[in-house]
Amino acid sequence: MCRLQQELLAAYRLSVPVSELLLLALSLETERKFGKLAQEALLACVKAAAKYPPARQYTQKVIREAVRAAERDGCEVQEQLLALTCAQYAQHSTVSAEEEWFYRTYSLFLCPGHGLLTNRAVAPAHGRRTPSAQSEPDRGAAWDGECAEPDLLLRLRVRGNVLYGGTGCAVWDAGAHLSHVVLSNPDLVADRCCLELGAGTGLLGLCLALAGSQRVVLTDGDRTCLENLQLNLETNGYRPVALEDVDTSTQRLDVGVSYLHWDEAVATGDSARTPLDTFLAVLKRPVDVVLAADVLYDPEVIPSIIQILRTVLAETPGVHRSQPFALFANAVRNSDTHARFEKELGAAGLTFEDVSALYDAPSVKFSQLKRQEQYAPIRMHHICKAAPEERSSSPR
């Protein structure tokens, strides 16, 4: 299969805009008409993604627009495409489009021998690997009837409407970007204990495992989201377990999953010991890296997040461990919120650096996934405990 065909499948699985998908299919044709090759390519995509399909309405629109494109260009509409059109519209569902669970599948094409392909943490369920990175575009080539898989696949069950599934049941731009950063810079997390706040669908957590983290702990404050997160881990070949059940004596990477509501975590109640203290005690080893993406959606959550960082990053590293740090990525939707976040970091004795430019162009990216910078730029912060002399001069 040529690379264009693989890119088309990656785009369909990711639910890119239908107009972009049809242009990719059209690029397979030598005469730039929506003929047999383009139609069969789309049919093969629908077939290949049947087990983990995009939203029902998306597939219906893809098929409808493909038929229109063929008719517009004066091409014969393939019988299979017409049959699929009828089958799609004959389906009846009691679940509305807003409530529907569906899949977004993230595809990676890597060079042969890439470290992510040989990493001990890669689960076998990530798909058949092919030397696709050396494939060249092959317009006009006959469709082989199958869709060869990319080097790595991450399949996530999501909801399109956050009013039904919550914000954690969708993949946000900053989360995808931080995932790219981790995959492109595995030395940031390799052989370290990584804690994610607001893990959502689990995309970043899966990438932490792929990048060679020694231990991955994923948390979220929404129980519906946690249930979906566990399902996504299992779908991708990982075993989600409660923190106290993580087995560190084997080479198998168990992913710790835990409920952690930020406000509740730092509340002392009738005791000086907080739920966060209990949580860290159950971990049985210090956290090396704290990660979070798109968590600054409400300025009211900032004090709790700061307190969590202050507690976790204050842990003294062992003899063979580096200083713990946090890596945050957030879309800047409100500059005042980010200004407040930075101010309160300093007041809490934490030092930070804006590393947005450093990680602006990661080398490893999911195929067909584009950043939406026109809506909100992404700002990244590297955060750690301030040195004593820095703390003495921090604003109060």
C-alpha positions in Angstrom: 0.0 0.0 0.0 1.3 3.5 -0.8 1.8 6.1 1.8 -1.1 8.2 0.5 -3.5 5.4 1.2 -2.1 5.0 4.7 -2.5 8.8 5.3 -6.1 8.6 4.1 -6.9 5.9 6.6 -5.2 7.8 9.3 -7.2 10.9 8.4 -10.5 9.0 8.4 -9.8 7.4 11.8 -9.0 10.8 13.2 -12.2 12.3 11.7 -10.5 15.2 9.9 -12.9 17.6 8.1 -14.6 15.7 5.3 -13.4 18.2 2.7 -9.8 17.4 3.6 -10.5 13.7 3.6 -12.0 13.8 0.1 -9.0 15.8 -1.2 -6.7 13.1 0.1 -8.7 10.4 -1.6 -8.7 12.5 -4.8 -4.9 12.7 -4.7 -4.9 9.0 -5.5 -6.4 9.6 -8.9 -4.2 10.6 -11.9 -7.0 12.6 -13.6 -8.1 14.4 -10.5 -11.6 13.1 -10.8 -13.4 11.2 -8.0 -13.3 7.9 -9.7 -12.9 4.2 -8.8 -9.6 4.5 -7.0 -10.8 7.3 -4.7 -14.1 5.6 -4.0 -12.5 2.2 -3.3 -10.0 3.9 -1.0 -12.7 5.4 1.2 -14.6 2.1 1.2 -11.5 0.3 2.5 -11.1 3.0 5.2 -14.6 2.4 6.5 -14.0 -1.4 6.5 -10.6 -1.1 8.3 -12.1 1.1 11.0 -15.3 -0.9 11.6 -14.2 -2.2 15.0 -13.2 1.2 16.3 -15.3 3.5 14.1 -15.5 7.3 14.0 -18.9 9.0 14.8 -21.8 7.6 12.9 -22.7 11.0 11.5 -19.2 11.5 10.3 -19.1 8.3 8.3 -22.5 9.1 6.8 -21.3 12.5 5.7 -18.1 11.0 4.2 -20.1 8.6 2.1 -22.7 11.2 1.1 -20.1 13.7 0.0 -18.1 11.0 -1.8 -21.1 10.1 -3.9 -21.7 13.8 -4.7 -18.1 14.2 -5.7 -18.2 11.3 -8.1 -21.5 12.5 -9.7 -20.1 16.0 -10.0 -17.0 14.8 -11.8 -19.1 12.6 -14.1 -17.7 9.3 -12.7 -19.6 6.1 -12.2 -20.5 5.6 -8.5 -19.3 2.3 -7.3 -22.0 -0.2 -6.4 -20.3 -0.9 -3.0 -20.4 2.8 -2.2 -24.1 3.0 -3.0 -24.8 -0.1 -0.9 -22.9 1.4 2.0 -24.9 4.6 1.7 -28.1 2.7 2.1 -26.7 0.6 4.9 -25.6 3.6 6.9 -28.9 5.4 6.6 -30.8 2.2 7.4 -29.1 2.0 10.8 -31.3 3.1 13.7 -29.9 4.1 17.1 -31.6 5.1 20.3 -28.5 7.1 21.2 -28.4 10.7 20.0 -25.3 12.0 18.2 -24.5 14.2 21.2 -24.5 11.2 23.6 -22.7 8.8 21.2 -19.4 7.2 22.1 -17.1 6.8 19.2 -13.3 6.4 18.5 -10.5 8.7 17.4 -7.5 6.6 16.4 -4.1 8.2 16.4 -1.5 6.9 13.9 2.3 7.1 14.0 4.6 6.5 11.0 8.1 6.0 12.2 11.5 5.3 10.7 12.6 1.6 10.9 14.4 1.0 14.1 12.9 4.0 15.9 13.2 3.8 19.7 9.4 3.8 20.1 9.2 0.6 18.2 11.7 -1.2 20.3 10.7 0.2 23.7 9.9 -2.5 26.3 6.7 -0.6 27.2 5.1 -0.9 23.8 2.0 -3.1 24.1 1.4 -5.8 21.4 -2.0 -4.4 20.7 -0.7 -1.3 19.0 -1.0 -2.8 15.5 1.0 -4.5 12.8 4.2 -2.7 12.0 5.2 -2.0 8.4 8.2 -0.2 6.9 5.9 2.5 5.9 8.2 5.5 6.5 10.1 4.6 3.3 7.0 4.4 1.1 6.6 7.0 -1.6 3.4 8.5 -3.0 2.0 6.3 -5.7 -0.8 8.1 -7.5 -2.9 5.9 -9.8 -1.8 2.6 -8.2 -4.4 -0.1 -8.0 -6.0 -0.4 -4.6 -4.9 -3.6 -2.9 -8.1 -4.1 -1.1 -6.6 -3.8 2.4 -5.3 -1.1 4.6 -1.9 -1.8 6.1 -1.5 -0.5 9.6 0.9 2.3 10.5 3.8 1.6 12.9 1.8 2.5 16.0 -1.9 3.0 16.7 -3.6 4.6 19.8 -7.4 4.1 19.8 -9.4 6.3 22.1 -13.1 6.2 22.9 -14.4 9.7 23.1 -17.6 11.8 23.0 -18.1 14.7 20.7 -20.2 16.7 23.1 -18.5 17.5 26.4 -21.9 18.3 27.9 -22.6 14.6 28.0 -19.2 13.1 28.6 -17.5 15.9 30.4 -14.4 17.8 29.3 -12.3 14.7 30.1 -14.0 12.6 27.5 -12.5 14.6 24.6 -8.9 15.1 23.3 -7.8 18.7 23.6 -5.2 20.5 21.5 -2.8 21.1 24.3 -3.0 17.4 25.4 -2.1 16.2 21.9 0.8 18.7 21.7 2.2 17.5 25.0 1.9 14.0 23.8 4.0 14.9 20.8 6.6 16.5 23.0 6.9 13.4 25.2 7.2 11.1 22.2 9.8 13.4 20.6 11.8 13.9 23.8 11.5 10.5 25.7 14.5 11.4 27.9 12.1 13.7 29.7 10.2 10.8 31.2 12.2 7.6 30.5 12.8 5.5 33.6 10.9 8.0 35.7 7.7 7.9 37.8 5.2 10.1 36.0 2.0 11.5 37.4 -0.6 13.1 35.2 -3.3 15.4 36.6 -6.5 15.4 34.6 -5.7 12.4 32.4 -8.9 12.5 30.4 -9.0 10.0 27.6 -5.5 8.7 28.4 -3.7 9.9 25.3 -0.8 11.4 27.2 -0.7 8.5 29.6 -0.3 6.1 26.7 2.5 8.2 25.2 4.3 8.2 28.6 4.2 4.4 28.5 5.5 4.4 24.9 8.3 6.8 25.8 9.7 4.4 28.4 8.4 5.8 31.7 9.2 3.4 34.6 5.8 4.0 36.2 2.8 5.8 34.9 0.1 7.1 37.3 -3.0 8.7 35.7 -5.5 10.7 37.8 -8.8 12.5 37.1 -11.5 14.0 39.3 -14.4 12.7 37.1 -15.5 9.1 37.7 -17.2 8.8 34.3 -14.0 9.9 32.7 -11.9 7.4 34.8 -14.1 4.5 33.6 -13.5 5.6 30.0 -9.8 6.0 30.7 -9.5 2.5 32.0 -11.3 1.2 28.9 -8.9 3.1 26.6 -5.9 1.6 28.4 -7.3 -1.9 28.0 -8.1 -1.3 24.3 -4.5 -0.3 23.7 -3.0 -3.3 25.5 -2.3 -1.9 29.0 -3.5 -3.1 32.3 -5.0 -0.4 34.5 -4.8 -1.1 38.2 -5.4 0.6 41.5 -2.3 2.2 42.9 -1.9 -0.3 45.7 -2.0 -3.2 43.2 0.8 -2.0 40.9 3.4 -4.7 40.6 6.9 -3.2 40.3 8.7 -6.5 40.5 8.1 -7.5 36.8 9.0 -5.9 33.5 5.3 -5.5 32.7 4.1 -1.9 32.8 1.0 -1.7 34.9 -0.6 1.8 34.6 -1.9 3.2 37.9 -5.3 4.8 37.7 -6.8 6.8 40.6 -9.5 9.3 41.4 -8.0 12.7 42.4 -10.2 15.7 42.6 -7.9 18.7 43.0 -10.0 20.7 45.5 -10.7 17.6 47.6 -7.0 16.5 47.4 -5.7 19.5 49.3 -8.6 19.9 51.8 -7.4 19.1 55.4 -10.8 18.7 57.0 -10.5 17.5 60.6 -6.9 16.3 60.1 -3.7 17.8 59.1 -3.2 15.0 56.7 -4.8 15.6 53.3 -6.1 13.1 50.7 -3.1 14.1 48.6 -0.8 13.0 51.4 -2.5 9.6 51.5 -2.4 9.3 47.8 1.4 10.0 47.7 1.9 7.5 50.5 0.2 4.8 48.5 2.5 5.5 45.5 5.4 4.0 47.6 7.9 6.0 45.6 8.5 9.7 44.9 7.1 11.3 41.7 9.7 12.4 39.2 7.6 14.3 36.7 4.1 15.8 37.0 2.3 16.4 33.7 -0.9 18.2 32.9 -2.6 19.6 29.8 -5.4 22.1 29.4 -6.1 22.3 33.1 -6.2 26.1 33.4 -9.8 26.3 32.0 -11.0 28.0 35.2 -9.0 30.4 37.4 -10.7 29.0 40.5 -8.8 25.7 40.1 -5.4 27.4 40.3 -4.9 27.4 44.1 -5.5 23.7 44.3 -3.2 22.9 41.4 -0.5 25.0 42.9 -0.8 23.3 46.3 -0.6 19.9 44.6 2.6 21.0 42.8 4.1 22.5 45.9 3.5 19.2 47.8 4.7 16.8 45.1 7.7 18.8 43.9 8.9 19.4 47.5 9.8 15.7 47.9 13.5 15.3 48.3 15.1 13.3 45.4 17.0 10.1 46.2 20.7 9.6 45.5 20.1 8.4 42.0 17.2 10.7 41.1 17.1 14.2 39.6 15.1 17.0 41.0 11.4 16.5 40.3 9.7 18.8 37.9 6.4 19.5 36.3 5.6 20.0 32.6 2.4 21.8 31.8 0.8 22.6 28.4 -2.2 24.9 28.2 -4.1 26.6 25.5 -4.1 30.4 26.2 -7.8 31.2 26.1 -7.6 33.9 28.7 -4.2 35.7 29.3 -5.3 36.9 32.7 -5.7 33.3 33.9 -2.2 32.4 32.8 -0.8 35.6 34.4 -2.5 34.6 37.7 -1.1 31.0 37.4 2.5 32.3 37.0 2.1 34.8 39.9 0.8 32.2 42.3 3.6 29.8 41.2 6.2 32.3 42.4 4.2 33.0 45.6 4.3 29.3 46.4 8.0 29.1 46.2 8.0 27.4 42.8 10.1 28.5 39.9 9.0 28.3 36.3 10.2 28.7 32.7 8.2 29.3 29.6 9.5 26.5 27.3 6.9 27.0 24.6 9.5 27.9 21.9 11.8 25.0 23.0 9.0 22.4 22.3 7.2 24.2 19.5 8.1 21.8 16.7 8.2 18.2 18.0 9.8 15.7 15.6 7.2 12.9 16.3 3.6 13.7 15.5 0.4 11.8 14.9 -0.4 11.6 11.3 -3.0 14.2 10.0 -3.3 15.8 13.5 -3.0 19.6 13.2 -2.7 22.2 15.9 -5.4 24.8 16.0 -3.2 27.8 16.8 -5.7 30.2 15.2 -8.0 29.5 18.1 -5.7 29.5 21.0 -1.9 29.3 21.2 -0.3 26.7 23.5 1.9 27.8 26.3 4.2 25.3 28.0 5.7 25.7 31.5 8.6 23.8 33.1 8.1 24.1 36.9 10.2 23.0 39.8 10.9 23.8 43.5 12.8 27.1 43.8 16.3 27.1 45.3 16.5 28.6 48.8 17.9 31.9 47.6 15.1 32.1 45.0 12.4 31.5 47.6 13.7 34.3 49.8 13.1 36.8 47.0 9.8 35.3 45.7 6.8 37.7 45.8 4.4 37.2 48.6 
